[in-house]
Amino acid sequence: MSNSKFVIDKIAKLFEQGIINYRDFSNEILNILKSKRDELVFKMKLTSKEETEIIKKRLDNLEKKISILEKKNKKKTKKAKRF
């Protein structure tokens, strides 16, 4: 119950601050939920904080490499020659 109250309080504070833009609102909600998820993971002691940060950096690097490779593959497509 306290976790849901925490999220509701955060959303109420966002409205009080006058966030009008939908993107800002959705980004703030995602940040709140991510922080609560991280707190839960740390409380469960699944991984240490350092290990989690290293894994996040590796994942970011892999995502960047994948996006670069996808861009390269799109550029290499050629039309077939007609006879």
C-alpha positions in Angstrom: 0.0 0.0 0.0 2.8 2.4 0.8 4.4 1.9 -2.7 1.2 2.8 -4.5 0.8 5.8 -2.1 4.4 6.9 -3.0 3.6 6.8 -6.7 0.4 8.7 -6.3 2.1 11.3 -4.2 4.8 11.8 -6.9 2.1 12.2 -9.6 0.3 14.7 -7.4 3.5 16.7 -7.0 3.9 16.7 -10.8 0.5 18.2 -11.2 1.2 20.8 -8.5 4.4 21.8 -10.4 2.3 22.4 -13.5 3.8 20.0 -15.9 1.6 20.4 -19.0 3.4 18.7 -21.7 2.4 15.0 -22.2 6.0 14.0 -22.9 7.3 15.5 -19.7 4.5 13.8 -17.8 5.2 10.4 -19.3 9.0 10.7 -18.8 8.5 11.6 -15.1 6.2 8.6 -14.6 8.7 6.3 -16.2 11.5 7.7 -14.1 9.4 7.2 -10.9 8.6 3.6 -11.9 12.2 2.9 -12.8 13.5 4.2 -9.5 10.9 2.1 -7.6 12.0 -1.0 -9.6 15.7 -0.3 -8.8 14.8 0.0 -5.1 13.0 -3.3 -5.2 16.0 -5.0 -6.9 18.4 -3.6 -4.4 16.2 -4.7 -1.5 16.0 -8.2 -2.9 19.8 -8.2 -3.2 19.7 -9.8 -6.6 22.8 -7.9 -7.7 25.1 -5.3 -6.1 24.9 -1.6 -7.2 28.2 -1.8 -9.1 27.2 -5.0 -10.9 23.9 -3.4 -12.0 25.6 -0.3 -13.3 28.1 -2.4 -15.3 25.3 -4.5 -16.8 23.4 -1.3 -17.7 26.5 0.1 -19.5 27.0 -3.1 -21.4 23.4 -3.2 -22.4 23.6 0.4 -23.6 26.7 -0.4 -25.7 25.0 -3.4 -27.2 21.9 -1.4 -28.1 24.0 1.2 -29.8 25.9 -1.4 -31.8 22.6 -3.0 -32.9 21.2 0.3 -34.0 24.4 1.0 -36.0 24.3 -2.4 -37.7 20.6 -2.0 -38.5 21.3 1.4 -40.2 24.2 -0.2 -42.2 22.0 -3.1 -43.4 19.3 -0.7 -44.6 21.8 1.3 -46.7 23.2 -1.8 -48.4 19.9 -2.9 -50.0 20.1 -2.7 -53.8 17.5 -3.0 -56.5 17.6 -6.0 -58.8 18.7 -5.4 -62.4 16.2 -6.0 -65.2 17.2 -7.9 -68.3 
